[in-house]
Each structure stands twice: as C-alpha cells, then as structure tokens.
C-alpha cells in the first residue's frame, strides 16, 4: 500500500514538472543595403494566440493549442519586435529603434506591423502573414503599405526549431521592409 502511495506521489510530482523556456534566436547576418535613415519600429501587433506566453502550435486537425510546458522566455510581442529591430539594424544604415523613440529628434520613418497569422508546428512549416505600413511621422504620409505572406520550412524538430522558424520569418519581413525603405527590390 505504501509503495502505491509513493508511486502515485512521484507521478503527481512528475506531472508538475517545470516548463521549459525558449529563446528566439538572434537575427541572421545580413548586408546593409540602404542609405542612412532613422526608423522607429512600433510594437508588433499579434493575434491573441500568438500573444500568449505559452508557445502556440497548429495541430494536425487545424486547431491552435497553447503548450503549457513550452513557454517563450520573453513576451512574444517584445521578443519579435526586438528581433525585427535587430534585423533592420543589420540591413539599414542609420538609427533604428523600438518605440518609444529616444531623444528629441523624431525618426524620419515609422513602421507598424500587423500580423494576421503566425503559427506553425514543432516539426512543420511556419505561416506568417499580415501587413506592414511605413509612415513619415512628421507629415503622417504613408510611404509604403504592403501585405506579406511568408512560409518558413521546418527548421528541425521541437520548440527551439519552431522559434528558429519565427526568427527566420521576421528576418524575411525585415528584408521586405528594408527594400521598401530603400526603394530596392526585396530578395
């Protein structure tokens, strides 16, 4: 009897295992392609499932589930916004920063990203779609407004691979935004 109670207690403790926290990888190296500019990056707007600290995954049935034992190491909005800032810093010359913009002189341009879909599976592709809008804050004029749909193939298996796919999707978006800022075609 005592053995059964100990086994049940051990199983209960195992079910309460600590969750794993996963980091978004650093931006991939990229060549700077544009002239000097200053660009403020607004917080990325994410769908509700992508805002959760639990990593969202797409199941085989098409349902979105939140993995309680696999968590983002930072809030997804902050991690993805900071990754976009870093990726744009590698691609553009000048001052690139997340809002709020530091200092008295405002940025020449501001980019806002609204994500409609950002979902994948630990061993499957990641779908990333939405729209980015670049404005000139002084005049409020829209300089670019483009929809995007990016699919990143599987980067391996597991949650680290899924977050690597998230990072590559943001890198691809940075390519498109920097092309819009510089007036050059994106690769």
N, C-alpha and C positions, 0 to 999 in steps of 0.2 A: 504494500500500500504506500509506504513512504517513498519507494522508488517511483511509483506512478505520479505522486505529487511532485517530486523533484523533476521528473521529465516534463510534466505539464508546465512547471515554473520556468524551466530552461527554454521551452518552446515559446512561452509568452514573452520572455526577455528577448529572444531572437527576433520576434515579430516587431519589437520596439527598437530595432537597430537604427543607429544614427543615419540620417540621409547623407548622400554624397553631394557635394557642392562642385559645380563645374564652371570653369572659367572660359570666356570667349577668347580664342587665340588672338595674338597681335595681328594688325593689318599686314597683308602681304607687301613686300617691297615693290615699288613702282617708280618709274621715271617721272620727273617733273616735266610737265608739258606746256605750262602756260605762263603768261606774263604775271607780274605782281598784282595782287588784288587782296582785299580784305573781305572775308566771308564769315558771317555768323551762321551757325547751324542750330536751328530750333530743336527742341526735344522731339524725337521721332514719335509719331502717333501710331500706336499699335492696336490691333484688335484685342478685346478683353482676354481671350485665351492666351495671347502672347504676352500680356502684361503680368501674368501670374508668376510667382517665384518658382513654382513647380514647372518643370520643362514640359511643354505641350507637345504631344505626338499624335500623328494621324494613324489610326488603326486600319486594319485590312478592310473593315466594313465602312470606312469613311468617317467614323466618329473621331472626335478630338477628345483625348484624355489628358489629364494632368498627372504626371508621375510624382507621387508623394515622396519617393525615396531618391529622386534625381532633381536637384534644385540648381538654379542659377546661383553663382557665387556673388552676383551683384544684381540689382534690379534689371530686368531685361531692357527697359527704356534707357536707363543710364548707360548700360554696357554697350548697347547698339549705337546710341548717339555718340559716345566717346570713341567707339571704333570707327564710325563714319568720319569724325573729326580727324583722327589719326590718318585714315586712308586719304582724305582730302589734303592733309598737310604734306603727304608724300607726293601728291600729284600736282599741286599748285604752289606757286611761289607767293609769298605774302603772309599775312596774318589770317589764320583760320582758327576759329574758336567756337565753343559751345555758348549758347546764351545762358545767362545774361552776359552781354558783351562788356568786357572790362574797359575802363577808361572813358574819356570824354568824347574822343573822336569815334563816331559810329562806323560800322562796316560799310563798304561800298555795296555789298550784296548780302542777301539773307536767303537761306534755303530752308524750306519746310518739306518734310517727307511724311506722307500719309500712307500707311500700309493697310492694304485691304486683306492680304493673305500672307502669312509667314508660318508655314507648317511643313513638317517632314516626319520621318520615322528614323530610329537609330540606324537602320541599315538600308534606308531608302533615300530617294531624292528629296530635296527641299524646294518647295514652291514659294516664291517671294514675288508679290505683285502689289502695285499701288501707284502713287503719283508723287512727283516732286515738283515744287514750284520755287522758282528763283525770282526774288524781287529786289528792287533798288529801294532801300528803306527811306531815303530822302524824298523820293517822289511817289513811292508806292507803286511804281510801274512794274508790271510783270515782265521779266526779261526772258523767261523760259517756263513752260509748263508742259511736262511730258509724263505720260503713263509708262510704266515699266512692268515687265513680266520676265522674271529670271528663274530658271530652274537649275539647281546645282545638283550634279550627280552624287551618289553616295560617296562619302569620304572614308569609308570603313564601317565598322560596327560599333555600337554603343553611343552613349550620350556625348562623349568627347568628340566623336565623329560628327554627330548631329550639330553640335555647336561650331565645329570647324566649317560645316556647310553654311551655317548662319554667317560666319565671318566672311566666307568667300562671296556670299550673296551681297553683303554690304560693300565688299571690295568692288564687285561688278557695278553696283549702284554708284560708287564713288567715281568709277571710270566714266559713267554716263553724265554725272553731274559736272565733273571737271571738263568734259567735252562741251557741255552747254555753256559753261563759264568762259572757256577759251575760244569757243566758236569752231573747234576742231571736231571732226567725226570721231565717235567713240569706236573702240576696237571690238 
